[in-house]
Amino acid sequence: MIGPPKLTRFERARIVGARALQVSLGAPILVQLAIGVNDAIDIAIVELNERVLPMTVRRSLPDGTFQDIPLVDLLGSL
């Protein structure tokens, strides 16, 4: 595996931001939400913590090679 065996803070921010944009544009919410959670960023964080996002992280090296890693494989240490 390229890079650390867990999700970096930069990858986490990118995933939360991308998912928040999707939710704000009308994408279906994948989890049951607690009362009072209605902000797109908060919804994205809950979905990330619940490990329900079907996303892949692409890590690349300066030589142009890359590796696609399923998000659930990087969330084991959360």
C-alpha distances in whole Angstrom, upper triangle without the diagonal:
4,6,8,7,10,12,14,17,17,15,18,21,20,19,22,24,23,24,27,29,28,30,33,33,34,31,31,30,28,29,33,34,36,39,39,35,36,34,31,29,30,29,26,25,26,24,21,22,23,20,22,20,19,17,14,12,11,9,11,11,15,15,15,12,10,7,9,8,11,13,14,11,10,14,14,15,18
4,7,8,11,12,12,16,15,13,16,19,18,18,21,23,22,24,26,27,27,30,32,33,34,31,32,31,29,30,34,34,36,39,39,35,36,33,30,28,29,29,25,25,27,25,21,23,24,21,23,21,20,17,14,11,10,7,8,8,12,13,12,10,8,7,9,9,13,14,16,13,12,15,16,16,19
4,7,8,9,9,13,13,12,14,17,16,17,20,21,21,23,25,26,27,29,31,32,33,31,31,30,28,29,33,33,34,37,37,33,34,32,29,26,27,28,24,23,25,24,20,21,23,20,23,21,20,18,15,11,11,7,9,9,12,14,14,13,11,10,12,11,14,14,16,13,11,14,15,14,16
4,5,7,8,11,12,11,13,16,16,17,19,21,21,22,25,26,27,28,31,32,33,30,31,29,27,28,31,31,32,35,35,31,32,30,28,25,26,26,23,21,23,22,18,19,21,19,21,20,20,18,15,12,13,10,12,13,16,18,18,16,14,12,13,11,14,13,14,12,9,12,12,11,13
4,7,9,13,14,12,13,17,17,17,19,21,22,22,24,26,26,28,30,32,32,29,29,28,25,26,29,29,31,34,34,30,32,30,28,25,25,25,22,20,21,20,17,17,19,16,19,18,18,16,14,12,13,11,14,15,19,20,20,18,15,13,13,10,12,11,11,8,6,9,9,9,11
4,6,10,11,10,10,14,14,14,16,18,19,19,21,23,24,25,27,29,29,27,27,25,23,23,25,26,27,30,30,27,28,26,24,21,21,21,18,16,18,17,13,13,16,13,16,16,16,14,13,11,13,12,15,17,20,22,22,19,16,14,13,10,11,9,10,8,5,6,7,6,8
4,7,8,6,6,10,11,10,12,15,15,16,18,20,20,21,24,25,26,24,24,22,20,21,24,23,25,28,27,24,25,23,21,18,18,19,15,14,16,15,11,12,14,12,15,14,15,12,11,9,11,11,14,16,19,22,21,19,16,14,13,10,11,8,10,9,5,6,9,8,8
4,5,5,6,9,10,11,12,14,15,16,18,20,21,22,24,26,27,25,26,24,23,23,26,25,27,29,28,25,26,23,21,18,19,20,16,15,17,17,13,14,17,15,18,16,17,15,14,11,12,11,14,15,18,21,20,19,16,15,15,13,14,11,13,13,9,10,12,11,11
4,6,5,6,9,10,10,12,14,15,16,18,20,21,22,24,26,24,25,23,22,22,25,24,25,27,26,23,23,21,19,15,16,18,15,13,16,16,13,14,17,16,18,17,19,16,15,13,15,14,16,18,20,23,22,22,19,18,17,16,16,13,15,15,12,12,15,13,11
4,5,5,6,9,10,11,12,14,15,17,18,20,21,23,25,23,25,23,23,23,26,25,26,29,27,24,24,21,19,15,17,18,15,14,17,17,14,16,19,17,19,17,18,15,14,11,12,12,14,16,18,21,20,20,17,17,16,15,16,14,16,16,13,14,17,16,14
4,5,5,6,9,10,10,12,14,15,17,18,20,21,23,21,22,21,20,21,24,23,25,28,27,23,23,20,18,15,17,17,13,13,16,15,12,14,17,15,16,14,15,11,11,8,10,10,12,15,17,20,19,18,15,14,13,12,12,10,13,13,10,11,15,14,13
4,5,5,6,8,10,11,12,14,15,16,18,20,21,19,20,18,18,18,21,20,22,24,23,19,20,17,15,12,13,14,10,9,12,12,9,11,14,12,14,12,14,12,12,10,13,13,16,19,21,24,22,22,18,17,15,14,13,10,12,13,10,10,13,13,11
4,6,5,6,9,10,10,12,14,15,16,18,20,19,20,18,19,19,22,20,22,24,22,19,19,16,13,10,12,14,10,10,13,13,11,13,16,15,16,14,16,14,14,12,14,15,17,20,22,25,23,23,20,19,18,17,16,13,16,17,14,14,17,16,14
4,6,5,6,9,10,11,12,14,15,17,19,17,19,18,18,20,23,22,24,26,24,20,20,17,14,11,14,14,11,11,15,14,12,14,17,15,16,13,14,11,12,10,12,13,15,18,20,23,21,21,18,17,15,15,15,12,15,17,14,14,18,18,16
4,5,5,6,8,10,11,12,14,15,17,15,16,15,15,16,19,19,21,23,22,19,18,16,12,10,12,12,8,9,12,10,8,12,14,12,12,9,11,8,10,9,12,13,16,20,22,24,22,21,18,17,14,13,12,9,12,14,12,12,16,16,14
4,6,5,6,9,10,10,12,14,15,14,15,13,14,15,17,16,18,20,19,15,15,12,9,7,9,9,5,6,9,9,7,10,13,12,13,10,13,11,13,12,15,17,20,23,25,28,26,25,22,20,18,17,15,12,14,17,14,13,17,17,14
4,6,5,6,9,10,10,12,15,14,16,15,16,17,20,18,20,22,20,16,15,12,9,7,10,11,8,9,13,12,11,14,16,16,16,13,15,13,14,14,16,18,20,23,25,27,25,25,22,21,19,19,18,15,17,20,17,17,21,20,18
4,5,5,6,9,10,11,13,11,14,14,15,17,20,19,21,23,22,18,17,14,10,9,13,12,9,11,14,12,11,15,16,15,14,11,12,10,12,12,14,17,19,22,24,26,24,24,20,20,17,17,16,14,16,19,17,17,21,21,19
4,5,5,6,9,10,11,9,11,10,11,13,16,15,18,20,19,15,14,12,8,8,10,9,6,9,11,9,9,13,13,13,11,9,11,10,12,13,16,19,21,25,27,29,26,26,22,21,18,17,15,13,15,18,17,16,20,20,18
4,5,5,6,9,10,9,11,10,12,14,16,14,17,18,16,13,11,9,5,5,8,7,5,8,11,10,11,14,15,15,14,12,14,13,16,17,19,21,24,27,29,32,29,29,26,25,22,21,19,16,18,21,20,18,22,22,19
4,5,5,6,9,9,12,12,14,16,19,17,20,21,19,16,13,11,7,8,12,11,9,12,14,13,14,17,18,18,16,14,15,14,17,17,19,22,24,27,29,31,28,28,25,25,22,22,20,18,20,23,22,21,25,25,23
4,6,5,7,5,9,9,12,14,17,17,20,21,20,16,14,12,9,10,13,11,9,13,14,12,13,17,17,17,14,12,13,13,15,17,19,22,24,28,30,32,29,28,25,24,21,21,19,17,19,22,21,21,24,25,23
4,5,5,5,7,7,10,12,14,13,16,17,16,13,10,9,6,9,10,8,8,11,12,11,13,16,16,16,14,12,14,14,18,19,22,25,27,31,33,35,32,32,28,27,24,23,21,18,20,23,22,21,24,25,22
4,5,7,10,10,13,15,17,15,18,18,16,13,10,9,6,9,11,10,10,14,15,14,16,19,19,20,18,16,18,18,21,22,24,26,29,32,34,36,33,33,30,29,26,26,24,21,23,26,25,24,27,28,25
4,6,9,11,14,17,19,18,21,21,20,17,14,12,10,12,15,13,13,16,17,16,18,21,21,21,19,16,18,18,21,22,24,27,29,32,34,36,33,33,30,29,26,26,24,22,24,27,26,25,29,30,27
4,6,9,12,15,16,16,19,19,18,16,13,13,10,13,15,12,13,17,17,15,18,20,20,20,17,16,17,18,21,23,25,28,31,34,36,38,35,34,31,30,27,26,24,22,24,27,27,25,29,30,27
4,6,9,12,14,15,18,19,19,16,14,13,10,13,15,11,11,15,15,13,15,18,17,17,14,12,13,14,18,20,22,26,28,32,34,36,33,32,29,27,24,23,20,19,20,24,24,22,26,27,25
4,6,9,11,12,16,17,18,15,13,14,11,14,14,11,11,15,14,11,14,17,15,16,12,12,13,15,19,21,24,27,30,34,36,38,35,34,30,28,25,24,21,19,19,23,23,22,25,27,24
4,6,8,9,13,14,15,12,11,12,10,12,12,8,9,12,10,8,12,14,12,13,10,10,12,14,18,20,24,27,30,33,36,38,35,34,30,28,24,23,20,17,18,22,21,19,22,24,21
4,7,9,13,15,17,14,13,14,12,14,13,9,9,12,10,7,10,12,9,10,7,8,10,13,17,19,22,25,29,32,35,37,34,32,29,26,23,21,17,15,15,19,19,17,19,21,19
4,6,10,13,14,11,12,14,13,14,12,8,10,11,8,6,10,10,8,10,8,10,13,15,19,21,25,27,31,34,37,39,36,35,31,28,25,23,19,17,16,19,20,17,19,21,18
4,7,10,12,10,11,14,14,15,12,10,12,13,9,9,13,12,10,13,11,14,17,19,23,25,28,31,34,38,41,42,40,38,35,32,29,26,23,20,19,23,23,20,21,23,20
4,6,8,6,8,11,12,13,10,8,11,11,8,9,13,12,11,14,13,15,18,20,24,25,29,31,34,38,40,43,40,39,35,33,30,27,24,21,20,24,23,20,22,23,20
4,6,6,9,12,13,14,11,10,13,13,10,12,15,14,13,16,16,18,21,23,27,28,31,33,37,40,43,45,43,42,38,36,32,30,27,24,23,26,25,22,23,24,20
4,6,8,12,14,15,12,12,15,15,13,15,18,17,16,20,19,21,24,26,30,31,34,36,40,43,45,48,45,44,41,39,35,33,30,27,26,30,29,25,27,27,24
4,6,9,12,13,10,11,14,14,13,15,18,17,18,21,20,21,25,26,29,30,33,35,39,42,44,46,44,44,40,38,35,33,30,27,27,30,29,26,28,27,24
4,6,9,10,7,7,10,11,9,12,14,14,15,18,17,18,21,22,26,26,30,32,35,38,40,43,41,40,36,34,31,29,27,23,23,27,25,22,25,25,21
4,6,9,7,7,10,12,11,13,15,16,16,19,18,18,21,22,25,26,29,31,34,38,40,42,40,39,36,34,31,30,27,24,24,28,26,24,27,27,23
4,6,5,6,9,10,11,12,14,16,17,19,18,17,20,21,24,24,27,29,32,35,37,39,37,37,34,32,29,28,26,22,23,27,25,23,26,25,22
4,5,5,6,9,10,11,12,14,15,17,16,14,17,17,20,21,24,26,29,32,34,36,34,33,30,29,26,25,23,20,21,24,23,21,24,24,21
4,5,5,6,9,10,11,12,14,15,15,14,17,16,19,19,22,24,26,29,31,34,32,32,28,27,24,23,21,18,19,22,20,18,22,21,18
4,5,5,6,9,10,11,12,14,14,14,18,18,20,21,24,25,29,32,34,36,34,34,30,29,26,24,22,18,19,22,20,18,21,20,17
4,5,5,6,9,10,11,12,12,12,15,16,19,20,23,25,28,32,34,36,34,33,30,28,25,23,20,17,18,21,20,17,20,20,17
4,5,5,6,9,10,11,10,9,12,12,15,16,19,21,25,28,30,33,30,29,26,24,21,19,17,14,15,18,17,14,18,18,15
4,5,5,6,9,10,11,10,14,14,16,16,20,21,25,28,30,33,31,30,26,24,22,19,17,14,14,17,15,13,16,16,12
4,5,5,6,9,9,10,14,15,18,18,22,24,27,30,33,35,33,32,28,26,23,21,18,15,14,17,16,13,16,16,12
4,5,5,6,6,6,10,11,15,16,20,22,25,29,31,34,31,30,26,24,20,18,15,12,12,15,15,12,15,16,13
4,5,5,7,6,10,10,12,13,17,19,22,25,28,30,28,27,23,21,18,15,13,9,9,12,11,9,12,13,10
4,5,8,9,13,13,15,16,20,21,25,27,30,33,31,29,26,23,20,17,15,11,10,13,12,8,10,11,8
4,6,8,12,13,16,17,21,23,26,29,33,35,33,31,27,24,21,18,15,12,10,13,13,10,11,13,10
4,6,8,10,12,14,18,19,23,26,30,31,29,27,23,20,17,14,11,8,6,10,10,7,9,12,10
4,6,9,12,14,18,21,24,28,31,32,30,28,24,21,18,15,12,9,8,12,13,11,13,15,14
4,6,9,11,15,18,21,25,28,29,27,25,21,19,15,13,10,8,8,12,12,11,14,16,14
4,7,10,13,17,20,23,27,28,25,23,19,17,13,11,8,7,8,11,12,12,15,17,17
4,7,10,13,16,20,23,24,21,20,16,14,10,9,6,6,8,11,11,11,15,17,16
4,6,10,13,16,20,21,18,16,12,10,6,6,4,5,9,9,10,12,14,17,17
4,6,10,13,16,18,16,14,10,8,6,5,6,6,10,10,9,11,14,16,16
4,6,10,13,14,12,10,7,6,4,6,9,10,13,12,12,15,17,18,19
4,7,10,12,10,9,5,5,6,8,11,12,15,13,12,15,17,18,19
4,7,8,7,6,4,6,9,11,14,15,18,17,15,19,21,21,22
4,5,6,6,6,9,12,14,18,19,21,19,18,21,23,23,25
4,5,7,9,12,15,18,21,22,25,23,21,25,27,26,28
4,6,9,12,16,18,22,23,26,24,23,27,28,28,30
4,7,10,13,16,20,21,24,23,22,25,27,28,29
4,7,10,13,17,19,22,20,19,23,25,25,27
4,7,10,13,15,18,16,16,19,21,22,24
4,6,10,12,15,13,13,16,18,20,21
4,7,9,12,11,11,14,16,18,19
4,6,8,7,8,11,13,15,16
4,6,6,7,9,11,14,15
4,5,5,6,9,12,12
4,5,5,7,10,10
4,6,6,9,11
4,6,7,9
4,5,6
4,6
4
